Amino acid sequence: MPLSGEAIRMMNYIDDISTTLRRILALSPTLSTEERKRVSDYLRSSSPNAEQAMAALEGRAGKE
């Protein structure tokens, strides 16, 4: 079954997210321990986050 334009667009968003995560992984060694902790706390508390997006895609949004 062919994908809709919206599904393809969402997959492109995921590619963008993956690119951003690769940049984070590449640059994290350049940060001090304190900076890495602050950035990791910031990422952990971001909303919406990857788990929420996955739940929505799996039809579990609001059911947890």
N, C-alpha and C positions, 0 to 999 in steps of 0.2 A: 504494500500500500504506500503510495507517495506521501511525503510529509507536507504539511501545510506550510505556508510562508511563516506563520507565527512559530511553529516548531523549529524551523530552520533558524529563525532569528534568535530563539532562546538558546539553541546549540551554539550559535556564534557568541552569545553572552558568556556561556560557559567557557568557550575558548579564551575569551578576554580575561575571565577570572583566573583561569589556569596560567595565563601569561603573567598576570599580576602576582600570583603565588610563586611562580618561578623567580620573579624579581625579588620578592621578599626573601626567599631562600638564598639567593645569590648575595644579597646585601646584609643579611643578618650577621655573618661573621665580622663585619666591619663595625658593629655596634658594641658598646661596652655592655657588661653584664646587666647593669642597672637599666640601660636603654632597651636591651632585649626584653627584660622583665616588663617594662612599661608598655612596650609595643605588643607583647604577647597578651597582657591584661586587656589592652585596648581591643585587640582582635577577638579575644574570648567574649568580651561584653558587647560586641557589635550586634546590632539587630536591624534588620533580619540577618540571620546567619545561615551557613550552609545546611545545618540540620533542619532549620525551619523550611528552607526551600525544598529540601529532599522530602520532607513530610508532605508538603503541598503537592509535589509531583506524584507521590505515592498514594495520594488521597487520604492522608492521615491528619491533615491540618485541623487543629483544634480538638483532636481526639485523644491527645496524650495526657 
